[in-house]
Amino acid sequence: MIQSLHIEKSAPGQYLARVMNEHSEALSFTSSCIAGAIRDAARMIPKAKAFHIWYEHVSIGTTPVLHMQNDSETLASKLKLLHGQFWG
């Protein structure tokens, strides 16, 4: 099973990240940025191979943990760009 990472902006400079196993929450934490939430999720669940990554209501799809660890800034930029296209 591939877990889902859901990131939501809770306040300026504060993001709530939740890792979901199907319909139940496996982990919840806060981060100061989207890239940090992506990196931390990959670090906190070391046995995971990939995550479905969501920011608010948009997704960049299934992403290997290796990319989450090494390229979290690019992934965060993609999420913000996609989010801006739909939620301006």
N, C-alpha and C positions, 0 to 999 in steps of 0.2 A: 504494500500500500504506500502511496506517495502522500505525504502530509501537505497541508496547505498553510502558508504563512499569510496572515491577514494583518495589514498595517493600516492604522487609522490615526489621523492627526487629532490629538486630544487638546492641545494648546500650542501656542507659538513655541517652536523649538522642542516640542514634546510629542512623541508618537507612542501609541499603544500597539504592541505586537502580540498576536495570538497565534499559536501553532495548533492547528486542528487535525484530529484523527477522525475523518469522516464527519460526524456531527458532535463530537465531544472535544472539549478544550484540553490539550495535553500540556500546554505551557503558556504563560502570560508574562510579559515584561515590558518595561518602557525603555525608550531610547531617545537620544537627542536629535537623531536624524534617520532618514529612511535607509541610507546605506549602512548605518550602524545596526539597525534592526535586522537587515538582511544578513550581515556578517555574524551577528550574535546568534541568530537562529541556527545557522550552519554550525557554529561552534558548540552550542548548547545541546544539540542532538547529533552527536558524532557518527552514529550508525546510519543516519539518513543518507540516501543517495541523491535525492532531488526533492524539491518542493514546488508546489503550485504557488506562485507569488502574486498576491493581491495588494493594491493600494486603494483604499476606499472601495470604489465600485468597478475598478479596471484591473486587468490581469495581464502579465507578460508571459503567462503560460508556465509550463513545467521547466524548471531550471536546475541543472546539476549543482550539487553542493560545491564542487570545485570552482565553478563560476561565481557562486555566492561568496566564497572565501576570498577569491583573488580579483574580482571585478565588480564589487558591490556598488561602487560609485557610478559605473556605467549602467548597471541595472536600475539603480535609483533614478538616474536621469531619464531612462526610458519610461519608467512608471510615472514620473512627474509630467513628462511630455504627453503621454497618452491621457493622463488624467485631465490635463489642461485642454486637450482637444474636445473633451466631452462635457467637462464641468467648469470650464473657463474660469 
